[in-house]
Amino acid sequence: MDIYKKESKVKDKILTIELPEEFRDMDVEVIIRIKKDIEKELLADKIKINTKKWKFNREEIHER
């Protein structure tokens, strides 16, 4: 599977994508996502760190 990524600013409700020559005569699937939503999705609930058992010396941290 080949993936071709194109970022573009849509100004007038028309989006034109020029594909590489190797895509000629092939069936393609186009998925359009709003970029700001992608950024939120990448950051939302993807990393979870359990800090319940962490121990640290507060004075040592402030010495540095």
VENLINVEN-V985036 format. One record per backbone hydrogen bond with DSSP energy under -1.0 kcal/mol. NH is the residue of the N-H (numbers start at 1). CO is the residue of the C=O. If there is no record, write none. Layout:
[[NH;CO] [NH;CO]]
This chain:
[[23;20] [24;21] [26;23] [38;34] [39;35] [40;36] [41;37] [42;38] [43;39] [44;40] [54;51] [61;57] [62;58] [63;59]]
